[in-house]
């Protein structure tokens, strides 16, 4: 079609359809970015009457008086024994294992023969901080700070997931029923949630000894305010 004919007849159906789809996609992306950037309200306890369209975040505790057995329980778990963790113990153990996080900027030595390869370099587009655990009413909440730098969009947000454990194949996995990135309900987009969870799982990979012990579990449940790990 010539330029003159195009002006006389207007855009074709293909162009109109493409333009409409492009506008819709931009609108969806804009809405998602708006919700991601919308501040999450951090509180000590959830209000009895939550404000409409507001996402809250309650950080799990790290009370030293309630986590004195954390190290002993960790040793028992790694030794193949059943244990019960409260949120304070989980968070204290996380702090112990991530206290050297500043060493990430040091050069990573090359792997020697018969040794696993060094960890991949830090992702400049997506950086996930140390997780925090909160256990209430049979639900395990996992939260973490997220720094995102992609498509000209940069900022730090809170990622939080809530759920329990399910068995996939021969092992138990954390299976959240809801997950928020900032104020965006990621669980409402299952395909996108699966991709994000896979990315996060890679960044929060546990040491080999934890993975070996985890594979020996006969059951993993969230009961009340505790995580119960039962060995075979």
C-alpha positions, 0 to 999 in steps of 0.5 A: 500500500502506498503512502497516499493510500495509507493516509486515505484509508487509515491504518490497517487491521494489523496495525490497529491490533498491534497498536492495541496490544502494545498499549495493553502491554505497556499498561500492564507493565506500568501497573506492575511497576507501580505496585512493585514500587508502592511502599510496603507498610512495616509493622510489629503486628498486623492491625485488626482492621487492615487498610484497604489495598495496603500490603503489610510486612511483619519481620520475624523475631531474633530474641536471643533468649528464645534461640539458645538451642539454635546451634545445638538443633542445627548440629542435630539436624545435620546429624540426621535427627528430627528437630523443631525450630522456632522463628528466633532460632531460624533467624539467628542461624541465618545471621550466623551464616550470612555475617560474612556477606561482605566477603562477596566482593573478594575474588573467588578462587578457582575450583581445584580438581574434584571440587565444586565450581565457585559460585556465580558472580553477583547478578547486577540486575537482581540482588537478594538479601538475607532471608528473615523467617516468621512462623505464625498460625501454621504459616511460614513467612519468608521475607528478604530485601530485593534490589532490582535494576532493570529496564531503567527501573531501580529500587529496593523492595521487600519480597515476602512469601507465605505458605508451607511445605509440600512434597515434590517427588522424593523431597519436601519443598517450600510452597508459598500460597502467596508471594509479594514483590513490593505491593505486587501480588505475584501469586496472581500470575502463576507463570511469572511466580514460577520463574521468580521462585526459581531465580530466588531458589538459586540465590538462596541455595543451602550449603551441601551439608544442609541439602544432604540432611534435607533429603533424609526428611520423612516429613516437614511441617509448619505447626503453630509457631514452629517448623517441624523437621522429622527424619526417616 
